[in-house]
């Protein structure tokens, strides 16, 4: 004779499963809310996969006190999103006004083997974001080092400047933008 599973136990199992599915489908929203961000004003600036084959997103969002922060969010192998870090740190800004552009950086490995072992290199990624542009941003040759690849996306006063390099990046983007009169201070 087969043992009978109590009806109440089946209901509880179904409710737990439904809750997990709902949480998973909304985990991006919950991860933003958990660190004090406003999920309604999130703008995805970059997407990709990291060296663990996990999807990531670089996002711009507003905090409770209306500051803009950039964040790196990662989806784990189970499909749940988590904010790995923010720039600047959400816990430290409180009522301070953050000057724009805001910067966030990350690294990815570059593996160019051609069948032969080579020492792995890294690619450095920097993203600058702001909403204080006063004219179209276009750099001259001497403003950005030649070893850096630059992409600029701009709509009105909102801009994102994405830089990649295989070498150390030492650049004061805010200073360049202010001196060139691209942004308001």
PyMOL commands that set and color helices and strands:
alter all, ss='L'
color gray80, all
select helices_A, chain A and resi 7-25+27-34+39-41+90-93+173-179
alter helices_A, ss='H'
color red, helices_A
select strands_A, chain A and resi 43-49+55-62+68-75+81-87+102-110+121-130+148-155+158-165
alter strands_A, ss='S'
color yellow, strands_A
deselect
rebuild
show_as cartoon
